[in-house]
Amino acid sequence: MTGPDLASSPGPSRPARLTAMIALAVAELLLVIIAYQVMASIECRLTEVEAACRAVRSMTARGLSILTVMAIYFWLRPDAYRSLTKTTGDTPGNAPWIWVHFAGLALIFAPLALFGVDEINRSFLPTLLFMGLGSLFTILGGLFWVTPLQSWRSWMRSDSYLLPFALLLGFLVPDLANLIRPVWEWSTLSSLTFFLVFLTLVLFGFQVSVDPPTYVIGIEDFFVQIASQCSGVEGIALITIFMGFYALLMRPDLRQKRFWLILYPLAVFTSWLFNILRISVLIIIGARISPEHALNGFHSYAGWLMFTALALGVVVVAHQARWLHRTARPRKPSTALRADPLSAQIIPFIVMMLSGVIVSAFWPTPAEGYPLRTALMAAALLYFLPALRGWCALPSKTAIATGCAIGVLWIVTAPVASATSNTPAPDALWIALRLIGTILLVPLIEELFFRGYILRRLNRDGLIWTVIAVTVSSILFGLLHDRILAGTLAGIAFGCLYLQRKRLADPIAAHMIANALIAIMALLTEKWALI
């Protein structure tokens, strides 16, 4: 699925650099979360620097908060975004900075290749050094590739330095939540939360055991204590911070009394109800599925995901509610994003990575949540159908042969555990959706991103640049897979296929064929670990 426009296009236009880097940053953050909090599963108690480890783990929440604040900022200040886009178009950064960015990203993921996912806890100090240095290179490379330092300073000065303030606010959200937490730590709130969790579990039909003096509640053999920090204060803090930021940006037009006296109490109440549901689900997961996942997986991810999504939703509602504003909110539906080739290459990959984080939060075995991932990936691709529709082309015979070879080699070289594990067969619906995702959706999304965007973005005239572009894009592709070396080699093959005719149809077809062979083998042998 590609066309001449992708073959001839030299890459994103200069004004698109800002958009491309923001989208790339989102994808990379999600990739880091998947790699270090799902695949590697770092346990700070097992590291030699527990405090530093917990600080690193908090970066997930900070990164999510920064992206949310930036989304609110640019959404509410389109003139500032257009001004920054013009600045980046008039004075783009030097090309080598993008290599600094990807070198930093390689350093972040280097510990996975050097130490392995099972040894990260024992080698956390060098891992921390790699991640710290890599993060610095990644951030500086991305910023200065978009536009030089002087241009950043000029633009920020013209916008009253609101963007640095927004970024700082996003970074400090977890700390601000802890700071204002005592305001909400009422014993009455804890008692009422405890009672409503009990009532929710009873309504679900569970036999609930409680110890009211200590706020301990549970079902079967799994119990939790509803301490003051579990009473919804994190969600209330996030609601307060994001709504406060919205009120600051919209202060000339916003009816502040209505906003704070009507919408804010409703938002806080909704956040509190979300928290009651979250605790109830956590207890059910701990009792019926996995205590470890309930405490280390769902408890770690679901809270911030749910509360951040709720806070962002409240801001959207506030922006669309005409009774909260002195002037009517303009409604300008646009199809420009759906038809944008650059967005079609990046955003479906972001959706795919985000879906991985979601299923890791709600399912102890992420593979069980694959139907949800399939639905989200399909929705993302359907949304960008106007951009994808004009990119169709027949693959070459070389692509078909390469796909067959990669599929066979992947099966033959599978680790013994994957090739011999014989888990119970899942239901027919799961199998059908897994085959759709594995054979059709994932190859298309990954090739659009790794070959369609990253490889094409890095490729320049000259053999050395081509080798570097293929190598970097292939290593990043390999890091997405459990078998990093095999994934990297497959990425190199797909990259060479793209460069042969500059058509994405070739690597997409090869990727689909390889995955189809692997999926058929898994289906015939019931060795589901292969996929």
C-alpha positions as CSV (number, residue, x, y, z in Angstrom):
1,M,0.0,0.0,0.0
2,T,2.0,2.9,-1.3
3,G,2.2,5.1,-4.3
4,P,4.4,7.4,-6.3
5,D,3.8,10.3,-3.9
6,L,5.7,8.4,-1.2
7,A,8.4,7.3,-3.5
8,S,9.2,10.8,-4.8
9,S,8.6,12.7,-1.6
10,P,11.9,13.7,0.1
11,G,10.3,13.5,3.5
12,P,8.2,15.8,5.7
13,S,8.1,19.4,4.6
14,R,9.8,21.8,6.9
15,P,6.7,23.2,8.5
16,A,5.8,19.6,9.4
17,R,8.9,19.1,11.5
18,L,7.2,20.2,14.7
19,T,4.2,17.9,14.1
20,A,6.4,15.0,13.2
21,M,8.6,15.4,16.3
22,I,5.6,15.6,18.6
23,A,4.1,12.5,17.1
24,L,7.5,10.7,17.2
25,A,8.0,11.7,20.9
26,V,4.6,10.1,21.8
27,A,5.5,6.9,19.9
28,E,8.9,6.8,21.6
29,L,7.5,7.3,25.1
30,L,5.0,4.5,24.6
31,L,7.8,2.3,23.3
32,V,9.9,3.0,26.4
33,I,6.9,2.2,28.6
34,I,6.4,-1.1,26.8
35,A,10.1,-2.0,27.0
36,Y,10.9,-1.0,30.6
37,Q,7.6,-1.4,32.4
38,V,6.1,-4.4,30.6
39,M,8.8,-6.4,28.9
40,A,11.6,-5.8,31.4
41,S,9.3,-5.3,34.5
42,I,11.8,-3.4,36.7
43,E,11.2,-4.0,40.4
44,C,12.8,-1.1,42.3
45,R,13.1,-3.2,45.5
46,L,15.5,-5.5,43.7
47,T,17.8,-2.7,42.4
48,E,20.9,-1.2,44.0
49,V,19.5,2.3,43.8
50,E,15.9,2.0,44.8
51,A,15.2,5.8,45.2
52,A,16.7,6.5,41.8
53,C,14.7,3.7,40.3
54,R,11.4,5.1,41.7
55,A,12.3,8.5,40.3
56,V,12.8,6.9,36.9
57,R,9.5,5.0,37.2
58,S,7.7,8.3,37.9
59,M,8.9,9.5,34.5
60,T,6.0,7.5,32.9
61,A,3.5,9.7,34.7
62,R,5.5,12.8,34.1
63,G,5.8,12.0,30.4
64,L,2.1,11.4,30.1
65,S,1.3,14.6,32.0
66,I,3.7,16.6,29.7
67,L,2.0,15.3,26.6
68,T,-1.4,16.1,28.0
69,V,-0.4,19.6,29.0
70,M,1.1,20.2,25.6
71,A,-2.0,18.9,23.9
72,I,-4.2,21.3,25.9
73,Y,-1.7,24.2,25.3
74,F,-1.5,23.8,21.5
75,W,-5.2,23.0,21.2
76,L,-6.2,26.2,23.0
77,R,-3.6,28.4,21.5
78,P,-3.7,27.6,17.7
79,D,-2.1,30.9,16.9
80,A,0.9,30.0,19.0
81,Y,1.1,26.7,17.2
82,R,0.9,28.3,13.8
83,S,3.6,30.8,14.9
84,L,5.9,28.0,16.0
85,T,5.2,26.1,12.9
86,K,6.2,29.1,10.8
87,T,9.3,29.6,12.9
88,T,10.4,25.9,12.3
89,G,9.6,26.3,8.6
90,D,11.6,29.5,8.2
91,T,14.6,28.3,10.3
92,P,14.7,24.5,10.5
93,G,17.4,22.9,12.6
94,N,20.5,21.3,11.1
95,A,20.0,17.7,9.9
96,P,22.7,16.1,12.1
97,W,20.5,16.8,15.2
98,I,18.1,14.1,14.1
99,W,21.0,11.6,14.4
100,V,21.7,12.9,17.9
101,H,18.1,12.2,18.7
102,F,18.1,8.6,17.4
103,A,21.6,8.0,19.0
104,G,20.0,9.0,22.3
105,L,17.1,6.7,21.7
106,A,19.5,3.9,21.0
107,L,21.3,4.6,24.3
108,I,18.0,4.4,26.1
109,F,17.3,0.9,24.7
110,A,20.9,-0.3,24.8
111,P,20.6,-2.0,28.3
112,L,17.9,-4.3,26.9
113,A,20.4,-5.6,24.3
114,L,23.4,-5.6,26.7
115,F,21.9,-7.0,29.8
116,G,18.7,-8.7,28.7
117,V,15.2,-8.1,30.1
118,D,15.8,-10.6,32.9
119,E,18.9,-8.9,34.2
120,I,17.9,-5.3,34.2
121,N,17.2,-5.3,38.0
122,R,20.7,-6.5,38.7
123,S,22.3,-4.0,36.4
124,F,20.1,-1.0,37.1
125,L,22.9,1.5,37.8
126,P,24.5,1.2,34.4
127,T,21.0,1.1,32.9
128,L,20.3,4.4,34.7
129,L,23.4,6.0,33.2
130,F,22.5,4.8,29.7
131,M,18.9,6.1,30.1
132,G,20.0,9.4,31.6
133,L,22.5,10.2,28.8
134,G,20.2,8.8,26.2
135,S,17.3,11.0,27.3
136,L,19.5,14.1,27.2
137,F,20.6,13.3,23.6
138,T,17.1,12.4,22.6
139,I,15.5,15.7,23.9
140,L,18.3,18.0,22.7
141,G,18.5,16.3,19.3
142,G,14.7,16.5,18.8
143,L,14.4,20.1,19.9
144,F,17.3,21.4,17.8
145,W,16.4,19.4,14.8
146,V,13.0,21.2,14.8
147,T,14.6,24.6,15.0
148,P,17.8,26.2,16.4
149,L,18.1,27.4,20.0
150,Q,18.0,31.1,19.0
151,S,14.7,30.5,17.2
152,W,13.3,28.7,20.2
153,R,14.2,31.6,22.4
154,S,12.7,34.2,20.1
155,W,9.5,32.3,19.7
156,M,9.1,31.7,23.5
157,R,9.8,35.3,24.2
158,S,7.0,36.3,21.8
159,D,4.6,33.9,23.5
160,S,5.5,35.1,27.0
161,Y,7.3,31.9,27.8
162,L,4.0,30.1,28.3
163,L,5.3,26.8,26.6
164,P,8.2,26.4,29.1
165,F,5.7,27.0,31.9
166,A,3.4,24.4,30.4
167,L,6.2,21.8,30.1
168,L,7.3,22.5,33.7
169,L,3.7,22.2,34.9
170,G,3.4,18.9,33.1
171,F,6.7,17.6,34.6
172,L,5.6,18.6,38.1
173,V,2.1,17.2,38.0
174,P,3.0,14.1,40.2
175,D,4.7,16.4,42.7
176,L,1.9,18.9,42.7
177,A,-0.6,16.0,43.2
178,N,1.4,14.9,46.3
179,L,1.6,18.5,47.5
180,I,-2.2,19.2,47.5
181,R,-3.0,15.7,48.6
182,P,-3.4,16.6,52.3
183,V,-6.2,19.0,51.3
184,W,-8.3,16.1,50.3
185,E,-7.3,13.5,53.0
186,W,-10.5,13.6,54.9
187,S,-11.4,10.6,57.1
188,T,-15.0,10.9,56.0
189,L,-13.9,10.6,52.3
190,S,-11.9,7.4,53.1
191,S,-14.9,6.0,55.0
192,L,-17.3,6.7,52.2
193,T,-14.9,5.4,49.6
194,F,-14.6,2.2,51.7
195,F,-18.4,1.8,51.9
196,L,-19.0,2.4,48.2
197,V,-16.3,-0.1,47.2
198,F,-18.0,-2.6,49.5
199,L,-21.4,-1.8,47.9
200,T,-20.0,-2.1,44.4
201,L,-18.5,-5.5,45.0
202,V,-21.7,-6.7,46.6
203,L,-23.7,-5.5,43.6
204,F,-21.3,-7.5,41.4
205,G,-22.3,-10.6,43.4
206,F,-19.2,-11.1,45.5
207,Q,-19.0,-12.3,49.1
208,V,-17.0,-9.4,50.6
209,S,-14.9,-9.5,53.8
210,V,-14.1,-6.2,55.5
211,D,-12.4,-4.8,58.6
212,P,-13.9,-1.3,59.0
213,P,-11.4,0.0,61.6
214,T,-8.4,-0.5,59.4
215,Y,-10.3,0.0,56.0
216,V,-9.3,-3.5,54.8
217,I,-11.6,-5.0,52.2
218,G,-11.3,-8.0,49.9
219,I,-12.9,-11.0,48.3
220,E,-11.7,-14.6,48.5
221,D,-8.0,-14.5,49.4
222,F,-7.1,-11.0,48.2
223,F,-7.4,-7.9,50.4
224,V,-6.4,-4.3,50.1
225,Q,-6.3,-1.4,52.6
226,I,-8.1,1.8,51.4
227,A,-5.7,4.3,52.8
228,S,-6.2,8.1,52.5
229,Q,-4.1,8.2,49.3
230,C,-6.5,5.6,47.8
231,S,-9.5,7.8,48.3
232,G,-9.2,9.4,44.9
233,V,-6.9,12.2,45.7
234,E,-4.6,11.6,42.7
235,G,-7.6,11.9,40.3
236,I,-8.8,15.0,42.2
237,A,-5.3,16.5,42.0
238,L,-5.0,15.9,38.3
239,I,-8.5,17.3,37.7
240,T,-7.6,20.4,39.7
241,I,-4.2,21.0,37.9
242,F,-5.5,20.4,34.4
243,M,-8.6,22.5,34.9
244,G,-6.6,25.2,36.5
245,F,-4.3,25.3,33.5
246,Y,-7.3,25.5,31.2
247,A,-8.8,28.3,33.2
248,L,-5.4,30.2,33.0
249,L,-5.2,29.9,29.2
250,M,-8.9,30.8,28.7
251,R,-9.2,33.4,31.4
252,P,-10.4,36.3,29.1
253,D,-13.3,34.3,27.7
254,L,-14.1,31.8,30.5
255,R,-16.9,32.4,33.0
256,Q,-14.8,31.5,36.0
257,K,-17.6,31.3,38.6
258,R,-19.6,28.8,36.5
259,F,-16.4,26.9,35.7
260,W,-15.3,26.5,39.3
261,L,-18.7,26.4,41.1
262,I,-20.5,24.1,38.7
263,L,-18.2,22.1,36.4
264,Y,-15.3,21.6,38.9
265,P,-17.5,20.0,41.6
266,L,-19.0,17.7,39.0
267,A,-15.6,16.8,37.6
268,V,-14.3,16.0,41.2
269,F,-17.3,13.9,41.9
270,T,-16.9,12.0,38.6
271,S,-13.2,11.4,39.4
272,W,-14.1,10.0,42.8
273,L,-16.6,7.6,41.2
274,F,-13.9,6.5,38.7
275,N,-11.6,5.8,41.7
276,I,-14.3,3.6,43.4
277,L,-14.7,1.6,40.2
278,R,-10.9,1.4,39.8
279,I,-10.4,-0.1,43.4
280,S,-13.3,-2.5,42.8
281,V,-11.8,-3.8,39.6
282,L,-8.4,-4.0,41.2
283,I,-9.8,-6.3,44.0
284,I,-11.6,-8.4,41.4
285,I,-8.4,-8.8,39.3
286,G,-6.4,-9.6,42.4
287,A,-8.8,-12.3,43.6
288,R,-9.8,-13.9,40.3
289,I,-6.8,-13.3,37.9
290,S,-3.5,-12.3,39.5
291,P,-2.6,-10.6,42.8
292,E,0.8,-9.6,41.4
293,H,-0.8,-8.0,38.3
294,A,-3.4,-6.2,40.4
295,L,-0.7,-4.5,42.5
296,N,2.2,-4.1,40.1
297,G,0.4,-3.8,36.7
298,F,-3.1,-2.5,37.0
299,H,-2.4,-0.4,40.1
300,S,0.6,1.2,38.4
301,Y,-0.9,2.1,35.0
302,A,-4.7,2.2,35.2
303,G,-5.0,5.0,37.7
304,W,-2.9,7.5,35.8
305,L,-4.4,6.4,32.4
306,M,-8.0,6.7,33.7
307,F,-7.5,9.9,35.6
308,T,-5.5,11.6,32.8
309,A,-8.1,10.6,30.2
310,L,-10.9,11.9,32.5
311,A,-9.1,15.2,33.1
312,L,-8.6,15.7,29.4
313,G,-12.2,14.8,28.8
314,V,-13.4,17.4,31.3
315,V,-11.3,20.0,29.5
316,V,-12.9,19.0,26.2
317,V,-16.4,19.3,27.7
318,A,-15.5,22.7,29.2
319,H,-14.3,23.9,25.8
320,Q,-17.4,22.8,24.0
321,A,-19.9,24.1,26.7
322,R,-21.2,27.4,25.4
323,W,-22.6,28.4,28.8
324,L,-19.1,28.5,30.2
325,H,-17.8,31.0,27.7
326,R,-18.6,34.6,26.9
327,T,-18.3,34.0,23.2
328,A,-19.6,31.0,21.2
329,R,-17.1,28.2,20.7
330,P,-16.4,27.7,16.9
331,R,-16.9,24.3,15.6
332,K,-14.7,23.6,12.6
333,P,-14.8,19.9,11.6
334,S,-11.9,19.1,9.4
335,T,-10.8,16.2,7.3
336,A,-7.3,17.5,6.7
337,L,-5.8,15.2,9.3
338,R,-7.4,12.1,7.9
339,A,-5.9,12.8,4.5
340,D,-2.4,13.7,5.8
341,P,0.2,11.1,4.7
342,L,2.6,12.0,7.5
343,S,-0.1,11.6,10.2
344,A,-1.2,8.3,8.6
345,Q,2.4,7.0,9.0
346,I,2.8,8.0,12.6
347,I,-0.5,8.1,14.5
348,P,-1.6,4.4,13.9
349,F,1.8,3.4,15.4
350,I,1.0,5.6,18.4
351,V,-2.4,3.9,18.8
352,M,-0.8,0.5,18.5
353,M,1.8,1.3,21.3
354,L,-0.8,2.9,23.5
355,S,-3.1,-0.1,23.1
356,G,-0.2,-2.2,24.4
357,V,0.1,-0.1,27.5
358,I,-3.7,-0.3,28.1
359,V,-3.9,-4.1,27.8
360,S,-0.8,-4.4,30.1
361,A,-2.7,-2.4,32.7
362,F,-5.9,-4.4,32.5
363,W,-4.8,-7.9,31.6
364,P,-2.1,-9.9,33.5
365,T,-1.4,-11.7,30.3
366,P,-1.4,-9.0,27.7
367,A,-2.1,-11.4,24.9
368,E,-5.6,-12.0,26.3
369,G,-6.3,-8.3,25.6
370,Y,-5.4,-8.6,21.9
371,P,-9.0,-8.3,20.6
372,L,-9.0,-4.7,22.1
373,R,-5.7,-4.0,20.4
374,T,-7.1,-5.3,17.1
375,A,-10.1,-3.0,17.4
376,L,-8.1,0.1,18.2
377,M,-5.5,-0.6,15.4
378,A,-8.3,-1.2,12.9
379,A,-10.1,2.0,13.9
380,A,-6.9,4.0,13.5
381,L,-6.3,2.7,10.0
382,L,-9.9,3.2,9.0
383,Y,-9.7,6.8,10.2
384,F,-6.8,7.4,7.9
385,L,-8.3,5.6,5.0
386,P,-8.4,8.8,2.8
387,A,-4.6,8.9,3.1
388,L,-4.1,5.2,2.6
389,R,-6.5,4.8,-0.3
390,G,-4.2,6.3,-2.9
391,W,-1.1,4.3,-1.9
392,C,-2.0,0.9,-3.3
393,A,0.5,-1.0,-5.5
394,L,1.3,-4.6,-6.4
395,P,4.3,-6.0,-4.6
396,S,7.3,-7.4,-6.4
397,K,8.2,-11.1,-6.7
398,T,11.3,-10.4,-4.6
399,A,9.1,-9.1,-1.8
400,I,7.0,-12.3,-1.9
401,A,10.1,-14.5,-1.8
402,T,11.7,-12.4,1.0
403,G,8.5,-12.6,3.1
404,C,8.4,-16.4,2.8
405,A,12.1,-16.7,3.7
406,I,11.7,-14.4,6.8
407,G,8.6,-16.4,7.9
408,V,10.4,-19.7,7.6
409,L,13.5,-18.5,9.3
410,W,11.5,-17.0,12.2
411,I,9.8,-20.3,12.8
412,V,12.9,-22.4,12.5
413,T,15.0,-20.2,14.8
414,A,12.2,-19.7,17.4
415,P,13.4,-20.3,21.0
416,V,12.8,-23.8,22.4
417,A,10.3,-22.4,24.9
418,S,8.2,-20.7,22.2
419,A,8.4,-23.6,19.8
420,T,7.5,-26.3,22.4
421,S,5.0,-24.5,24.7
422,N,1.6,-26.0,24.4
423,T,-0.9,-23.7,26.1
424,P,-4.6,-24.3,25.9
425,A,-6.2,-23.1,22.7
426,P,-8.0,-19.8,23.0
427,D,-11.5,-19.3,21.7
428,A,-12.3,-18.9,18.1
429,L,-13.0,-15.1,18.3
430,W,-9.6,-14.5,19.9
431,I,-7.9,-16.6,17.2
432,A,-9.7,-14.7,14.4
433,L,-8.9,-11.3,15.8
434,R,-5.3,-12.3,16.5
435,L,-4.8,-13.5,12.9
436,I,-6.3,-10.2,11.6
437,G,-4.0,-8.2,13.8
438,T,-0.9,-10.2,13.2
439,I,-1.3,-10.7,9.4
440,L,-2.9,-7.5,8.3
441,L,-2.9,-4.6,10.8
442,V,0.5,-4.9,12.5
443,P,2.6,-5.2,9.3
444,L,0.8,-2.3,7.7
445,I,1.2,0.0,10.8
446,E,4.9,-1.0,11.5
447,E,5.9,-0.6,7.9
448,L,4.2,2.8,7.6
449,F,6.2,3.9,10.6
450,F,9.6,2.2,10.4
451,R,10.1,2.2,6.6
452,G,7.6,4.9,5.5
453,Y,8.6,7.5,8.1
454,I,11.8,6.7,9.9
455,L,13.8,5.1,7.1
456,R,12.6,7.6,4.6
457,R,13.2,10.5,7.0
458,L,16.8,9.5,7.7
459,N,17.8,8.5,4.2
460,R,20.0,10.9,2.2
461,D,22.1,10.8,-0.9
462,G,25.1,8.5,-0.5
463,L,25.8,4.9,0.5
464,I,26.8,5.8,4.1
465,W,23.6,7.7,4.8
466,T,21.6,4.8,3.3
467,V,23.4,2.2,5.5
468,I,22.9,4.3,8.6
469,A,19.2,4.9,7.8
470,V,18.5,1.2,7.3
471,T,20.5,0.3,10.4
472,V,18.8,2.8,12.8
473,S,15.3,2.0,11.6
474,S,16.0,-1.7,11.7
475,I,17.4,-1.6,15.3
476,L,14.4,0.4,16.5
477,F,12.2,-2.2,14.7
478,G,14.1,-5.0,16.4
479,L,13.6,-3.4,19.9
480,L,9.9,-3.7,19.4
481,H,10.2,-7.5,19.3
482,D,11.2,-10.0,22.0
483,R,13.8,-11.4,19.7
484,I,15.8,-8.3,19.1
485,L,18.5,-9.7,16.8
486,A,16.0,-11.6,14.6
487,G,13.7,-8.5,14.5
488,T,16.6,-6.3,13.5
489,L,17.7,-8.6,10.7
490,A,14.1,-8.8,9.4
491,G,14.0,-5.0,9.6
492,I,17.1,-4.8,7.4
493,A,15.5,-7.1,4.8
494,F,12.3,-5.0,4.8
495,G,14.4,-1.8,4.5
496,C,16.3,-3.1,1.5
497,L,13.0,-4.1,-0.1
498,Y,11.7,-0.5,0.3
499,L,14.9,1.0,-1.1
500,Q,14.8,-1.3,-4.2
501,R,11.7,0.4,-5.7
502,K,10.9,3.1,-3.1
503,R,7.5,1.5,-2.7
504,L,6.1,0.5,0.7
505,A,4.0,-2.2,-0.9
506,D,7.1,-4.4,-1.0
507,P,8.0,-4.4,2.7
508,I,4.3,-4.4,3.7
509,A,3.7,-7.5,1.5
510,A,6.8,-9.3,2.8
511,H,5.9,-8.5,6.4
512,M,2.3,-9.7,5.9
513,I,3.5,-13.0,4.2
514,A,6.1,-13.6,7.0
515,N,3.5,-13.1,9.7
516,A,1.0,-15.2,7.8
517,L,3.4,-18.2,7.7
518,I,4.1,-17.8,11.4
519,A,0.4,-17.5,12.3
520,I,-0.4,-20.5,10.2
521,M,2.2,-22.5,12.0
522,A,0.9,-21.4,15.4
523,L,-2.6,-22.3,14.3
524,L,-1.7,-25.7,13.1
525,T,0.5,-26.6,16.0
526,E,-1.3,-24.6,18.7
527,K,2.1,-23.1,19.7
528,W,0.6,-19.6,20.4
529,A,3.8,-18.3,21.8
530,L,5.1,-18.1,18.2
531,I,2.9,-15.0,17.7
